[in-house]
Amino acid sequence: MSAAPDVAAWRARMPGAFGGGPRGRVLAGLGWLGFLLWLGWALWHFDVSPQRLWNGLAGLATILRLMVPPSPGELWVDILQGLAESVAMAFLGTFIAAVIAVPLGFLGAGNVVTNTLFRFSLRRVFDGFRGIDQLIWALAFVRAVGLGPLAGVLAIATADVAVLAKLNAEAIENAERRQVEGITAAGGGFLARLRFGVLPQVLPVMLAQALYFFESNTRSAAILGVVGAGGIGLQISERIRVRHWDEVAFIILLMVATVAAIDWLSARLRRRLIGG
């Protein structure tokens, strides 16, 4: 019954969109003017023109014609090896991040750590790590440990640990309290409450999230290989450089099939873990 007043109040706060008065209409007009000016500047700065778009689409059509029919080429063993490296990179990076994110999730949960300053500082560290993309980490680790899959594994693990830790902390904070209270009533200590009261509730969620990240990182690992972090991305970039588009098409189809298989398997595992 309270939805109608909430909607009315929300509409009243919208400047100019639902009759917010003269001041609201002026603000809305200025906002639209600023948006149109920004859009015009962006189109001019990026040199967007119909001729350029048409030439780009024509070039793309040529590339698509050269991709048919797909062909593995003579170095198909290298393609399979690169694909296996990408899957291994995604699995190892996700596994490392998931293991480290479990204790970090408990430290970032408000119902486990009551020190507000510590928890706030840790959450801001999570936000800082989440603000850096995997590709940036890959470039940094390529310079640190050299070319190869190790840089990709470290990049995936570093980029995902903060995200998984944040998700784990939110799952822990949403855990049912009655189980924890029952263990406390039975004389269980702090570690017993975490082990038998909280962890059984959140562990299926943590595993499901890790499986989803493994599926997503399998696709991301191909991009990391372009910057020298190993995997199938290196094979794609080499063939694009020499314009072997039929082999590029074969690699893309192979990647789609691999990601689809991992998606199917992880979806089944997630349904079993979360009981849905």
C-alpha positions in Angstrom: 0.0 0.0 0.0 3.0 2.3 0.5 4.2 2.0 -3.1 2.0 4.8 -4.5 3.3 7.5 -2.1 6.8 6.4 -2.8 6.3 6.7 -6.6 4.7 10.1 -6.2 7.6 11.3 -4.1 10.1 9.9 -6.6 8.3 11.7 -9.4 8.3 14.9 -7.5 12.1 14.7 -7.0 12.6 14.3 -10.8 13.5 17.8 -12.1 11.2 18.6 -15.1 10.5 15.0 -16.0 7.1 14.9 -14.3 6.2 18.5 -14.0 8.7 19.6 -11.3 7.9 23.3 -11.6 9.8 26.1 -13.4 13.0 25.5 -11.6 13.0 21.8 -12.3 12.3 22.4 -16.0 15.2 24.9 -16.2 17.5 22.4 -14.6 16.4 19.6 -16.9 16.9 21.9 -19.9 20.4 22.7 -18.8 21.1 19.1 -18.2 19.9 18.1 -21.7 21.9 21.0 -23.2 25.1 19.9 -21.4 24.5 16.3 -22.6 24.0 17.3 -26.2 27.1 19.6 -26.1 29.2 16.7 -24.7 27.8 14.3 -27.3 28.6 16.7 -30.1 32.1 17.3 -28.8 32.7 13.5 -28.5 31.5 12.9 -32.1 33.8 15.7 -33.4 36.8 14.7 -31.3 36.5 11.0 -32.3 36.2 12.0 -36.0 32.9 10.2 -36.4 31.6 10.6 -39.9 29.3 8.6 -42.2 32.1 8.0 -44.7 34.4 6.7 -42.1 31.7 4.4 -40.7 30.9 3.1 -44.2 34.6 2.4 -44.9 34.9 0.6 -41.6 31.9 -1.6 -42.3 33.1 -2.4 -45.8 36.5 -3.5 -44.3 34.7 -5.6 -41.7 32.7 -7.3 -44.4 35.9 -8.1 -46.3 37.4 -9.7 -43.1 34.3 -11.7 -42.5 34.4 -13.0 -46.1 38.0 -14.1 -45.6 37.1 -16.0 -42.5 34.9 -18.4 -44.5 35.6 -21.3 -44.4 37.4 -21.5 -41.0 40.7 -23.5 -41.1 43.0 -24.8 -38.3 46.0 -24.2 -40.5 49.3 -26.1 -40.2 50.0 -25.1 -36.6 46.8 -26.5 -35.1 48.7 -28.1 -32.3 49.9 -24.6 -31.1 46.2 -23.5 -31.2 45.2 -26.4 -28.9 48.1 -25.7 -26.6 47.2 -22.0 -26.4 43.6 -22.9 -25.6 44.7 -25.3 -22.9 46.9 -22.6 -21.4 44.0 -20.1 -21.3 41.8 -22.6 -19.5 44.6 -23.4 -17.1 45.3 -19.7 -16.5 41.7 -19.1 -15.7 41.4 -22.0 -13.4 44.6 -21.4 -11.4 44.0 -17.6 -11.2 40.4 -18.1 -10.0 41.4 -20.8 -7.5 44.1 -18.7 -5.9 41.7 -15.7 -5.7 38.9 -17.8 -4.3 41.1 -19.3 -1.6 42.6 -16.0 -0.5 39.1 -14.3 -0.6 37.6 -16.7 2.0 39.6 -15.3 5.0 39.4 -11.7 3.6 35.6 -12.1 3.3 35.4 -13.0 7.0 37.6 -10.0 7.9 35.4 -7.7 5.8 32.1 -8.9 7.3 30.4 -6.6 9.8 29.0 -9.5 11.8 32.4 -11.1 12.3 34.8 -8.1 12.7 33.2 -5.4 14.9 36.0 -2.9 14.5 34.5 -0.3 12.2 37.7 1.4 11.3 39.5 -1.8 10.4 36.5 -3.1 8.4 36.1 0.3 6.6 39.8 0.4 5.7 39.7 -3.2 4.4 36.7 -2.5 2.2 38.4 0.5 0.7 41.4 -1.7 -0.1 38.9 -4.0 -1.9 37.5 -1.1 -3.8 41.0 0.0 -4.9 41.9 -3.4 -6.2 38.6 -3.7 -8.0 39.2 -0.4 -9.8 42.2 -1.9 -11.7 41.4 -4.0 -14.7 42.9 -7.4 -15.4 44.6 -6.1 -18.4 46.5 -3.5 -16.4 47.6 -6.2 -13.9 48.7 -8.3 -16.8 50.9 -5.6 -18.3 52.4 -5.0 -14.8 53.1 -8.7 -14.2 54.5 -9.2 -17.7 57.1 -6.6 -16.8 57.6 -8.2 -13.4 57.9 -11.9 -14.1 58.3 -11.9 -17.9 56.1 -13.2 -20.8 54.1 -16.3 -20.4 51.1 -17.8 -18.6 52.4 -17.0 -15.1 51.8 -13.3 -15.6 48.2 -14.2 -16.7 47.6 -16.3 -13.6 48.9 -13.6 -11.3 46.8 -10.9 -13.1 43.6 -12.9 -12.8 44.2 -13.8 -9.2 45.0 -10.2 -8.2 42.1 -8.7 -10.1 39.5 -11.2 -8.7 40.6 -11.6 -5.1 39.1 -8.2 -4.1 35.8 -8.8 -5.9 35.4 -12.3 -4.5 36.3 -11.0 -1.0 33.6 -8.3 -1.2 31.0 -10.8 -2.4 32.0 -13.2 0.3 31.7 -10.5 3.0 28.2 -9.7 1.8 27.2 -13.3 1.9 28.6 -13.7 5.4 26.7 -10.6 6.6 23.5 -12.1 5.2 23.9 -15.4 6.9 21.1 -16.7 9.2 21.7 -15.8 12.8 19.7 -18.6 14.4 22.4 -21.2 13.7 25.1 -19.0 15.2 22.9 -18.4 18.2 22.3 -22.1 18.7 26.0 -22.9 18.7 26.6 -20.1 21.1 23.9 -21.5 23.4 25.6 -24.9 23.3 28.8 -23.3 24.5 30.6 -22.9 21.2 33.3 -20.2 21.0 34.1 -17.7 18.3 35.8 -20.1 15.9 33.1 -22.7 16.4 30.4 -20.2 15.5 32.3 -19.4 12.3 33.0 -23.0 11.5 29.7 -24.6 12.2 27.3 -21.6 12.1 28.4 -19.4 9.3 30.6 -21.4 6.9 28.1 -24.1 6.1 25.6 -21.4 5.0 28.0 -19.4 2.8 30.3 -22.1 1.4 27.9 -23.1 -1.4 27.5 -19.4 -2.3 31.3 -18.9 -2.3 31.8 -22.0 -4.5 29.1 -20.9 -6.9 30.7 -17.4 -7.3 34.1 -19.0 -7.9 32.7 -21.2 -10.6 31.1 -18.2 -12.3 34.4 -16.3 -12.1 36.2 -19.3 -13.7 33.7 -19.2 -16.6 34.2 -15.4 -17.0 38.0 -15.6 -16.7 38.2 -18.2 -19.4 37.0 -15.5 -21.8 39.2 -12.9 -20.3 42.3 -15.1 -20.6 42.2 -14.7 -24.3 42.6 -10.9 -24.0 45.5 -11.3 -21.6 47.4 -13.3 -24.1 47.4 -10.4 -26.5 49.7 -8.4 -24.2 52.1 -11.3 -23.7 50.5 -13.2 -20.8 50.3 -16.5 -22.7 47.3 -18.5 -23.8 45.1 -18.4 -26.9 45.3 -14.6 -27.2 48.9 -14.9 -28.4 47.8 -17.3 -31.2 45.0 -14.9 -32.2 47.3 -11.8 -32.3 49.9 -13.6 -34.4 47.4 -14.7 -37.0 45.8 -11.3 -37.1 49.2 -9.8 -37.7 49.8 -12.0 -40.8 46.1 -11.7 -41.9 45.3 -15.4 -41.7 41.6 -14.7 -41.1 40.4 -18.3 -41.7 42.6 -19.5 -38.8 41.3 -16.6 -36.6 37.8 -17.8 -37.3 38.7 -21.3 -36.3 40.2 -20.1 -33.0 37.1 -18.0 -32.3 34.8 -20.9 -32.9 37.0 -23.1 -30.7 36.9 -20.5 -27.9 33.1 -20.3 -28.2 32.7 -24.0 -27.9 35.1 -24.2 -24.9 33.3 -21.3 -23.1 29.9 -22.9 -23.8 31.1 -26.3 -22.4 32.5 -24.6 -19.2 29.3 -22.5 -18.9 27.2 -25.7 -19.1 29.3 -27.5 -16.6 29.6 -24.6 -14.1 25.8 -24.0 -14.3 25.1 -27.6 -13.4 27.5 -27.4 -10.5 26.1 -24.1 -9.3 22.6 -25.5 -9.3 23.7 -28.5 -7.2 25.6 -26.3 -4.8 22.9 -23.7 -4.2 20.1 -26.2 -4.4 18.1 -24.4 -7.2 
